[in-house]
């Protein structure tokens, strides 16, 4: 099968890019003809179809008024993306297109091209963009569902996008244009959700399209687990931002005889550094961005990891990778996290945002250290049994085949 994978970022920048690249490797290993399409970027590896990529856009540095207006136009409906994708499709002629994260830098204008070229498509939802203008379903740091059933004006009223009236207005207009005026997302044949929570939540919020469930996956063979650790260190790894609940985690370890290693980078980094300094948290260290073996070594050194998110996490790779490395996980009971963590078997769940609840789970582990290796092994087994690449491929190819077969019936010849 000829498959075109689309994501705006095509280097390991975040979970959406990592998952897209991983999907490509899985498909290629099983004999499929795979091409990628997205945004040009200096960190991209070499791609055969890169001559058709859209120009790089950085919304943090859009320049003067003319550039800002041009960028806003591309966000709403990119003619560049539409034109370049059309050329690629006519050159490659894929059997199916698998979309991931394409909002803003590419825009849904490309869905009209897929329709006119009669190419079936599926889309994996990596966040709540289909039902929430600001992606995260948060208002003032708390879970929010005000925009259910396409009541997108709440985004502007509450200034949900970085507290900016202008950015919130643009995202609100974007949602009304795409969902109400153009109804452009009807052109996608099937939606895929990595978590059952997101699958049910978008339906509850009013998404009128079919949604299938397929977990994210990893290749367990590239992770060497470590079930025993003599350290008194625990770890968080991921993006440093408010919705990740890091202040709650830092407060939870205050006064405990352990070291919290916070691994990662993000917009909250400076604030967290100041918070740790101001509160005299000598047992908290911020180690910055890590990747590859350096990251894996840091995780294996820890007794366990913590995912303290305070938003509706989808299917966090931080849980999956910790399990693959033989580490149990303490996670908040929100979003898709409880689907991955089996309480008292592969980790512990606590009430999201509750410092005392999290502190109790951390001290439980410290008081029950002999149980940690068995829980780590159970997490690793869960990855091997349920989140492996073979299972992921079988689920994905079944969806592909159903979509392609239905398209052939609808559009014979």
Secondary structure in CASP SS format (residue, H / E / C, confidence):
PFRMAT SS
TARGET T0000
AUTHOR 0000-0000-0000
METHOD secondary structure of the structure
MODEL  1
X C 1.00
X E 1.00
X E 1.00
X E 1.00
X E 1.00
X E 1.00
X C 1.00
X C 1.00
X C 1.00
X C 1.00
X C 1.00
X C 1.00
X C 1.00
X C 1.00
X H 1.00
X H 1.00
X H 1.00
X H 1.00
X H 1.00
X H 1.00
X H 1.00
X H 1.00
X H 1.00
X H 1.00
X H 1.00
X H 1.00
X H 1.00
X H 1.00
X H 1.00
X C 1.00
X C 1.00
X C 1.00
X E 1.00
X E 1.00
X E 1.00
X E 1.00
X E 1.00
X C 1.00
X E 1.00
X C 1.00
X C 1.00
X C 1.00
X C 1.00
X C 1.00
X C 1.00
X C 1.00
X C 1.00
X C 1.00
X C 1.00
X H 1.00
X H 1.00
X H 1.00
X C 1.00
X E 1.00
X C 1.00
X C 1.00
X C 1.00
X C 1.00
X C 1.00
X C 1.00
X C 1.00
X C 1.00
X C 1.00
X C 1.00
X H 1.00
X H 1.00
X H 1.00
X H 1.00
X H 1.00
X H 1.00
X H 1.00
X H 1.00
X H 1.00
X H 1.00
X H 1.00
X H 1.00
X C 1.00
X C 1.00
X H 1.00
X H 1.00
X H 1.00
X H 1.00
X H 1.00
X H 1.00
X H 1.00
X H 1.00
X H 1.00
X H 1.00
X H 1.00
X H 1.00
X H 1.00
X H 1.00
X C 1.00
X C 1.00
X C 1.00
X E 1.00
X E 1.00
X E 1.00
X E 1.00
X C 1.00
X C 1.00
X C 1.00
X C 1.00
X C 1.00
X C 1.00
X C 1.00
X C 1.00
X C 1.00
X H 1.00
X H 1.00
X H 1.00
X H 1.00
X H 1.00
X H 1.00
X H 1.00
X H 1.00
X C 1.00
X C 1.00
X C 1.00
X E 1.00
X E 1.00
X E 1.00
X E 1.00
X E 1.00
X E 1.00
X C 1.00
X C 1.00
X C 1.00
X C 1.00
X C 1.00
X C 1.00
X C 1.00
X C 1.00
X C 1.00
X C 1.00
X C 1.00
X C 1.00
X E 1.00
X E 1.00
X C 1.00
X C 1.00
X E 1.00
X E 1.00
X C 1.00
X C 1.00
X C 1.00
X C 1.00
X H 1.00
X H 1.00
X H 1.00
X C 1.00
X C 1.00
X H 1.00
X H 1.00
X H 1.00
X H 1.00
X H 1.00
X C 1.00
X C 1.00
X C 1.00
X C 1.00
X C 1.00
X C 1.00
X C 1.00
X H 1.00
X H 1.00
X H 1.00
X H 1.00
X H 1.00
X H 1.00
X H 1.00
X H 1.00
X H 1.00
X H 1.00
X H 1.00
X H 1.00
X H 1.00
X H 1.00
X H 1.00
X H 1.00
X H 1.00
X C 1.00
X C 1.00
X H 1.00
X H 1.00
X H 1.00
X H 1.00
X C 1.00
X C 1.00
X E 1.00
X E 1.00
X E 1.00
X E 1.00
X C 1.00
X C 1.00
X H 1.00
X H 1.00
X H 1.00
X H 1.00
X H 1.00
X H 1.00
X H 1.00
X H 1.00
X H 1.00
X C 1.00
X C 1.00
X C 1.00
X C 1.00
X C 1.00
X C 1.00
X E 1.00
X E 1.00
X E 1.00
X C 1.00
X C 1.00
X C 1.00
X C 1.00
X C 1.00
X C 1.00
X H 1.00
X H 1.00
X H 1.00
X C 1.00
X C 1.00
X C 1.00
X C 1.00
X C 1.00
X C 1.00
X C 1.00
X C 1.00
X C 1.00
X C 1.00
X E 1.00
X E 1.00
X E 1.00
X E 1.00
X E 1.00
X C 1.00
X C 1.00
X C 1.00
X C 1.00
X H 1.00
X H 1.00
X H 1.00
X C 1.00
X H 1.00
X H 1.00
X H 1.00
X H 1.00
X H 1.00
X H 1.00
X H 1.00
X C 1.00
X C 1.00
X C 1.00
X C 1.00
X C 1.00
X C 1.00
X E 1.00
X E 1.00
X E 1.00
X E 1.00
X E 1.00
X C 1.00
X C 1.00
X C 1.00
X C 1.00
X C 1.00
X H 1.00
X H 1.00
X H 1.00
X H 1.00
X H 1.00
X H 1.00
X H 1.00
X H 1.00
X H 1.00
X H 1.00
X C 1.00
X C 1.00
X C 1.00
X C 1.00
X C 1.00
X E 1.00
X E 1.00
X E 1.00
X E 1.00
X E 1.00
X C 1.00
X C 1.00
X C 1.00
X H 1.00
X H 1.00
X H 1.00
X H 1.00
X H 1.00
X H 1.00
X H 1.00
X H 1.00
X H 1.00
X H 1.00
X C 1.00
X C 1.00
X C 1.00
X E 1.00
X E 1.00
X E 1.00
X C 1.00
X C 1.00
X C 1.00
X C 1.00
X C 1.00
X C 1.00
X C 1.00
X C 1.00
X C 1.00
X H 1.00
X H 1.00
X H 1.00
X H 1.00
X H 1.00
X H 1.00
X H 1.00
X H 1.00
X C 1.00
X C 1.00
X C 1.00
X C 1.00
X E 1.00
X E 1.00
X E 1.00
X E 1.00
X C 1.00
X C 1.00
X C 1.00
X C 1.00
X H 1.00
X H 1.00
X H 1.00
X H 1.00
X C 1.00
X C 1.00
X E 1.00
X C 1.00
X C 1.00
X C 1.00
X E 1.00
X E 1.00
X E 1.00
X E 1.00
X C 1.00
X C 1.00
X C 1.00
X C 1.00
X H 1.00
X H 1.00
X H 1.00
X H 1.00
X H 1.00
X H 1.00
X H 1.00
X H 1.00
X H 1.00
X H 1.00
X H 1.00
X H 1.00
X H 1.00
X C 1.00
X H 1.00
X H 1.00
X H 1.00
X H 1.00
X H 1.00
X H 1.00
X H 1.00
X H 1.00
X H 1.00
X H 1.00
X H 1.00
X H 1.00
X H 1.00
X H 1.00
X H 1.00
X H 1.00
X H 1.00
X H 1.00
X C 1.00
X C 1.00
X H 1.00
X H 1.00
X H 1.00
X H 1.00
X H 1.00
X H 1.00
X H 1.00
X H 1.00
X H 1.00
X H 1.00
X H 1.00
X H 1.00
X H 1.00
X H 1.00
X H 1.00
X H 1.00
X H 1.00
X H 1.00
X H 1.00
X H 1.00
X H 1.00
X H 1.00
X C 1.00
X C 1.00
X C 1.00
END
